[in-house]
Amino acid sequence: MFGLGWPEVGVIAIAAILIFGPKKIPELGSSLGKTLRGFKDGVRGVDDEPADEDQDLK
């Protein structure tokens, strides 16, 4: 996982809890997931657009 071992992941998790608090972490995870999903959909949309243009030209 990005060259990180379990000790590093644990330190990052503890730091995140200290910075954001345990109540804010699920909200951050949810918004990050929605953002990544939107980004992936956008990338797929860009990949689909040139194929549609090629069909219009024929």
Distance bins in CASP14 RR format, pairs under 12 A and 6 or more apart:
PFRMAT RR
TARGET T0000
AUTHOR 0000-0000-0000
RMODE 2
METHOD distances of the structure
MODEL  1
1 8 0 0 0 0 1 0 0 0 0 0 0
1 9 1 0 0 1 0 0 0 0 0 0 0
1 10 0 0 0 0 0 1 0 0 0 0 0
1 12 0 0 0 0 0 1 0 0 0 0 0
2 8 0 0 0 0 1 0 0 0 0 0 0
2 9 0 0 0 0 1 0 0 0 0 0 0
2 12 0 0 0 0 0 1 0 0 0 0 0
3 9 0 0 0 0 0 1 0 0 0 0 0
4 10 0 0 0 0 1 0 0 0 0 0 0
4 11 0 0 0 0 1 0 0 0 0 0 0
4 12 1 0 0 1 0 0 0 0 0 0 0
4 13 0 0 0 0 0 1 0 0 0 0 0
5 11 0 0 0 0 1 0 0 0 0 0 0
5 12 0 0 0 0 0 1 0 0 0 0 0
5 13 0 0 0 0 0 1 0 0 0 0 0
6 12 0 0 0 0 0 1 0 0 0 0 0
6 13 0 0 0 0 0 1 0 0 0 0 0
7 13 0 0 0 0 0 1 0 0 0 0 0
7 14 0 0 0 0 0 1 0 0 0 0 0
8 14 0 0 0 0 0 1 0 0 0 0 0
8 15 0 0 0 0 0 1 0 0 0 0 0
9 15 0 0 0 0 0 1 0 0 0 0 0
9 16 0 0 0 0 0 1 0 0 0 0 0
10 16 0 0 0 0 1 0 0 0 0 0 0
10 17 0 0 0 0 1 0 0 0 0 0 0
10 18 0 0 0 0 0 1 0 0 0 0 0
11 17 0 0 0 0 0 1 0 0 0 0 0
11 18 0 0 0 0 0 1 0 0 0 0 0
12 18 0 0 0 0 0 1 0 0 0 0 0
12 19 0 0 0 0 0 1 0 0 0 0 0
12 20 0 0 0 0 0 1 0 0 0 0 0
12 25 0 0 0 0 0 1 0 0 0 0 0
13 19 0 0 0 0 0 1 0 0 0 0 0
13 20 0 0 0 0 0 1 0 0 0 0 0
13 21 0 0 0 0 0 1 0 0 0 0 0
13 22 0 0 0 0 0 1 0 0 0 0 0
13 25 0 0 0 0 1 0 0 0 0 0 0
14 20 0 0 0 0 0 1 0 0 0 0 0
14 21 0 0 0 0 0 1 0 0 0 0 0
14 22 0 0 0 0 0 1 0 0 0 0 0
14 25 0 0 0 0 0 1 0 0 0 0 0
15 21 0 0 0 0 0 1 0 0 0 0 0
15 25 0 0 0 0 0 1 0 0 0 0 0
16 22 0 0 0 0 1 0 0 0 0 0 0
16 24 0 0 0 0 1 0 0 0 0 0 0
16 25 1 0 0 1 0 0 0 0 0 0 0
16 26 0 0 0 0 0 1 0 0 0 0 0
16 28 0 0 0 0 1 0 0 0 0 0 0
16 29 0 0 0 0 0 1 0 0 0 0 0
16 32 0 0 0 0 0 1 0 0 0 0 0
17 23 0 0 0 0 0 1 0 0 0 0 0
17 24 0 0 0 0 1 0 0 0 0 0 0
17 25 1 0 0 1 0 0 0 0 0 0 0
17 26 0 0 0 0 0 1 0 0 0 0 0
17 28 0 0 0 0 0 1 0 0 0 0 0
18 24 0 0 0 0 0 1 0 0 0 0 0
18 25 0 0 0 0 0 1 0 0 0 0 0
19 25 0 0 0 0 1 0 0 0 0 0 0
19 28 0 0 0 0 0 1 0 0 0 0 0
20 26 0 0 0 0 0 1 0 0 0 0 0
20 27 0 0 0 0 1 0 0 0 0 0 0
20 28 1 0 0 1 0 0 0 0 0 0 0
20 29 0 0 0 0 0 1 0 0 0 0 0
20 31 0 0 0 0 0 1 0 0 0 0 0
20 32 0 0 0 0 0 1 0 0 0 0 0
21 27 0 0 0 0 0 1 0 0 0 0 0
21 28 0 0 0 0 1 0 0 0 0 0 0
22 28 0 0 0 0 0 1 0 0 0 0 0
24 30 0 0 0 0 0 1 0 0 0 0 0
24 31 0 0 0 0 0 1 0 0 0 0 0
25 31 0 0 0 0 0 1 0 0 0 0 0
25 32 0 0 0 0 0 1 0 0 0 0 0
26 32 0 0 0 0 0 1 0 0 0 0 0
26 33 0 0 0 0 0 1 0 0 0 0 0
27 33 0 0 0 0 0 1 0 0 0 0 0
27 34 0 0 0 0 0 1 0 0 0 0 0
28 34 0 0 0 0 0 1 0 0 0 0 0
28 35 0 0 0 0 0 1 0 0 0 0 0
29 35 0 0 0 0 1 0 0 0 0 0 0
29 36 0 0 0 0 1 0 0 0 0 0 0
29 37 0 0 0 0 0 1 0 0 0 0 0
30 36 0 0 0 0 0 1 0 0 0 0 0
30 37 0 0 0 0 0 1 0 0 0 0 0
31 37 0 0 0 0 0 1 0 0 0 0 0
31 38 0 0 0 0 0 1 0 0 0 0 0
32 38 0 0 0 0 0 1 0 0 0 0 0
32 39 0 0 0 0 0 1 0 0 0 0 0
33 39 0 0 0 0 1 0 0 0 0 0 0
33 40 0 0 0 0 1 0 0 0 0 0 0
33 41 0 0 0 0 0 1 0 0 0 0 0
34 40 0 0 0 0 0 1 0 0 0 0 0
34 41 0 0 0 0 0 1 0 0 0 0 0
35 41 0 0 0 0 0 1 0 0 0 0 0
35 42 0 0 0 0 0 1 0 0 0 0 0
36 42 0 0 0 0 0 1 0 0 0 0 0
36 43 0 0 0 0 0 1 0 0 0 0 0
37 43 0 0 0 0 0 1 0 0 0 0 0
37 44 0 0 0 0 0 1 0 0 0 0 0
38 44 0 0 0 0 1 0 0 0 0 0 0
38 45 0 0 0 0 0 1 0 0 0 0 0
39 45 0 0 0 0 0 1 0 0 0 0 0
39 46 0 0 0 0 0 1 0 0 0 0 0
40 46 0 0 0 0 0 1 0 0 0 0 0
40 47 0 0 0 0 0 1 0 0 0 0 0
41 47 0 0 0 0 0 1 0 0 0 0 0
41 48 0 0 0 0 0 1 0 0 0 0 0
42 48 0 0 0 0 1 0 0 0 0 0 0
42 49 0 0 0 0 1 0 0 0 0 0 0
43 49 0 0 0 0 0 1 0 0 0 0 0
44 51 0 0 0 0 0 1 0 0 0 0 0
45 51 0 0 0 0 1 0 0 0 0 0 0
45 52 0 0 0 0 1 0 0 0 0 0 0
46 52 0 0 0 0 0 1 0 0 0 0 0
46 53 0 0 0 0 0 1 0 0 0 0 0
48 54 0 0 0 0 0 1 0 0 0 0 0
48 55 0 0 0 0 0 1 0 0 0 0 0
49 55 0 0 0 0 0 1 0 0 0 0 0
49 56 0 0 0 0 0 1 0 0 0 0 0
50 56 0 0 0 0 0 1 0 0 0 0 0
50 57 0 0 0 0 0 1 0 0 0 0 0
51 57 0 0 0 0 0 1 0 0 0 0 0
51 58 0 0 0 0 0 1 0 0 0 0 0
52 58 0 0 0 0 0 1 0 0 0 0 0
END
